[in-house]
Amino acid sequence: MITPALPTSPDESTTDWALAARGGDAEAVEHFVRALHRDVRRFVTSIGADPQCAEDLTQDTFLRALGSLHRFEGRSSARSWLLTIARRTVVDSLRYAAARPRLLDTDDWQSAAERAQPRGLPGFDDGIVLADLLANLPAERREAFVLTQLLGLPYAEAARVSNCPVGTVRSRVARARTSLIERLHDAEDPIPVGAAA
């Protein structure tokens, strides 16, 4: 049964749950997974995983994490530890996919998948725009932006997940913001009729 002191932040509570789960508390495992599932899925999707495979990679991340939970000592937050595992899971998946032979290459698979998606849901178009803008960022900038701005990790935690200095993360986030703002302005400013000639 979970009996940690009142946590002061969500990261502390997830770390407490991870430590309790490490001790065999099944309820703590459930809390740990529920608390971080959305962040892991968003992170996995944003760093290059095929959206069709994102849920599988998210589950694989949790399987890896739960399998190595006995080694988690709580020196960092459980959230950053789990996102580091998620990053490795995506990298392993991409390496595996690159090494596999392709049996069938269908040109129109992406448009068929897009047509099958539900339309008209609140926020759907905004989500598509954000996904397109993020997809156009270089991978390192996209990863830093998603970790800090979408998932809310502190820069030091994001640096641990990305395995780079904090200053590099700050620089990548600043450059990502600048690029996103420029692209938004470009998309909003119509091209004058006479300027196209």
C-alpha positions as CSV (number, residue, x, y, z in Angstrom):
1,M,0.0,0.0,0.0
2,I,1.3,3.5,-0.8
3,T,2.1,5.6,2.2
4,P,4.5,8.3,1.1
5,A,4.5,11.7,2.6
6,L,2.5,14.3,0.8
7,P,4.5,15.1,-2.4
8,T,5.1,18.7,-3.4
9,S,5.2,18.1,-7.1
10,P,3.8,15.6,-9.6
11,D,7.4,14.4,-10.3
12,E,7.8,13.6,-6.6
13,S,4.6,11.5,-6.5
14,T,5.6,9.5,-9.6
15,T,9.0,8.9,-8.1
16,D,7.4,7.8,-4.9
17,W,5.1,5.5,-6.9
18,A,8.0,4.0,-8.8
19,L,9.9,3.3,-5.6
20,A,6.8,1.7,-4.0
21,A,6.3,-0.3,-7.2
22,R,9.9,-1.4,-7.0
23,G,9.0,-2.9,-3.6
24,G,6.2,-4.9,-5.1
25,D,3.2,-2.6,-4.6
26,A,0.8,-3.4,-7.4
27,E,-1.4,-0.3,-6.8
28,A,1.8,1.9,-7.1
29,V,2.5,0.3,-10.4
30,E,-0.9,1.3,-11.7
31,H,-0.6,4.8,-10.4
32,F,2.9,5.1,-11.9
33,V,1.7,3.9,-15.4
34,R,-1.4,6.0,-15.4
35,A,0.4,9.2,-14.3
36,L,3.0,9.0,-17.1
37,H,1.3,7.2,-20.0
38,R,0.2,10.4,-21.7
39,D,3.6,12.0,-21.4
40,V,5.4,8.9,-22.8
41,R,3.0,8.6,-25.7
42,R,3.4,12.3,-26.6
43,F,7.2,12.1,-26.3
44,V,7.4,8.9,-28.4
45,T,5.2,10.3,-31.1
46,S,7.1,13.6,-31.2
47,I,10.6,12.3,-31.6
48,G,9.9,10.5,-34.8
49,A,7.8,7.4,-34.1
50,D,5.2,6.6,-36.6
51,P,1.9,7.6,-35.1
52,Q,0.6,4.2,-36.0
53,C,3.3,2.6,-33.8
54,A,3.3,5.1,-31.0
55,E,1.0,3.1,-28.7
56,D,3.2,-0.1,-29.2
57,L,6.3,1.9,-28.4
58,T,4.7,3.4,-25.3
59,Q,3.8,0.0,-24.1
60,D,7.3,-1.3,-24.9
61,T,8.7,1.6,-22.9
62,F,6.6,0.7,-19.8
63,L,7.5,-3.0,-20.2
64,R,11.2,-2.1,-20.3
65,A,10.8,0.2,-17.3
66,L,8.9,-2.2,-15.2
67,G,11.4,-4.9,-16.0
68,S,14.3,-2.8,-14.8
69,L,12.4,-1.1,-11.9
70,H,14.5,-3.0,-9.5
71,R,17.5,-0.9,-10.6
72,F,15.7,2.5,-10.1
73,E,17.1,4.2,-7.0
74,G,15.3,7.5,-7.2
75,R,18.4,9.6,-7.8
76,S,16.5,11.4,-10.6
77,S,12.7,11.7,-11.1
78,A,10.9,8.7,-12.3
79,R,9.5,10.8,-15.1
80,S,12.9,11.7,-16.6
81,W,14.1,8.1,-16.0
82,L,11.1,6.8,-17.9
83,L,11.5,9.3,-20.8
84,T,15.1,8.2,-21.2
85,I,13.9,4.7,-21.6
86,A,11.3,5.9,-24.1
87,R,14.0,7.6,-26.1
88,R,16.0,4.5,-26.2
89,T,12.9,2.5,-27.2
90,V,12.3,4.7,-30.2
91,V,15.9,4.7,-31.3
92,D,16.0,0.9,-31.1
93,S,12.7,0.7,-33.1
94,L,14.1,3.0,-35.8
95,R,17.3,1.0,-36.0
96,Y,15.3,-2.2,-36.3
97,A,13.1,-0.8,-39.0
98,A,16.0,0.5,-41.0
99,A,17.6,-3.0,-40.9
100,R,14.4,-4.8,-42.0
101,P,13.8,-5.4,-45.7
102,R,10.8,-3.7,-47.1
103,L,8.3,-6.1,-48.7
104,L,5.8,-3.7,-50.1
105,D,6.1,0.0,-50.8
106,T,2.7,1.6,-51.2
107,D,2.8,5.2,-52.2
108,D,-0.6,6.2,-51.0
109,W,-0.7,4.5,-47.6
110,Q,-0.4,7.8,-45.7
111,S,-3.3,9.6,-47.4
112,A,-5.5,6.5,-46.9
113,A,-4.7,6.5,-43.2
114,E,-5.4,10.3,-43.0
115,R,-8.8,9.8,-44.7
116,A,-9.7,7.1,-42.1
117,Q,-9.1,9.5,-39.2
118,P,-12.1,11.3,-37.6
119,R,-12.6,14.9,-38.5
120,G,-14.4,17.8,-37.0
121,L,-13.4,17.1,-33.4
122,P,-12.6,20.1,-31.1
123,G,-8.9,21.0,-31.4
124,F,-8.3,18.5,-34.3
125,D,-7.1,21.1,-36.8
126,D,-4.9,22.8,-34.1
127,G,-3.4,19.5,-33.3
128,I,-2.6,18.8,-37.0
129,V,-1.0,22.3,-37.4
130,L,1.1,21.8,-34.3
131,A,2.2,18.3,-35.4
132,D,3.1,19.7,-38.9
133,L,5.1,22.6,-37.4
134,L,6.9,20.3,-35.0
135,A,7.6,17.7,-37.7
136,N,9.5,20.4,-39.7
137,L,11.9,21.1,-36.8
138,P,15.3,19.4,-36.7
139,A,15.0,16.3,-34.5
140,E,17.2,17.7,-31.6
141,R,15.2,20.9,-31.4
142,R,11.9,19.1,-31.6
143,E,12.9,16.7,-28.8
144,A,14.0,19.6,-26.5
145,F,10.9,21.6,-27.3
146,V,8.5,18.7,-26.6
147,L,10.3,17.7,-23.4
148,T,10.3,21.2,-21.9
149,Q,7.3,23.0,-23.4
150,L,4.8,20.3,-24.0
151,L,5.7,17.8,-21.2
152,G,6.9,20.5,-18.8
153,L,10.2,18.9,-17.8
154,P,12.7,21.3,-16.2
155,Y,15.7,22.0,-18.5
156,A,18.0,19.9,-16.3
157,E,15.8,16.9,-16.5
158,A,15.4,17.4,-20.3
159,A,19.2,17.5,-20.5
160,R,19.5,14.2,-18.7
161,V,16.9,12.6,-21.0
162,S,18.6,14.0,-24.1
163,N,22.1,13.2,-22.8
164,C,23.4,16.7,-23.4
165,P,24.3,19.9,-21.4
166,V,21.5,22.1,-20.0
167,G,22.8,25.0,-22.1
168,T,22.3,23.0,-25.3
169,V,18.7,22.2,-24.3
170,R,18.1,25.9,-23.7
171,S,19.6,26.8,-27.0
172,R,17.6,24.2,-28.9
173,V,14.3,25.3,-27.3
174,A,15.0,29.0,-28.1
175,R,15.8,28.1,-31.7
176,A,12.7,25.9,-31.9
177,R,10.5,28.7,-30.6
178,T,12.0,31.1,-33.2
179,S,11.5,28.7,-36.0
180,L,7.9,27.9,-34.9
181,I,7.0,31.6,-34.7
182,E,8.5,32.3,-38.1
183,R,6.6,29.5,-39.7
184,L,3.4,30.6,-38.0
185,H,3.9,34.2,-39.3
186,D,4.7,32.8,-42.8
187,A,1.5,30.7,-42.8
188,E,-0.6,33.7,-41.6
189,D,0.7,36.3,-44.0
190,P,-0.9,35.8,-47.4
191,I,1.4,36.3,-50.5
192,P,0.4,39.5,-52.3
193,V,-1.0,38.8,-55.8
194,G,1.6,41.0,-57.6
195,A,4.5,39.5,-55.6
196,A,4.2,36.0,-57.2
197,A,5.2,37.3,-60.7
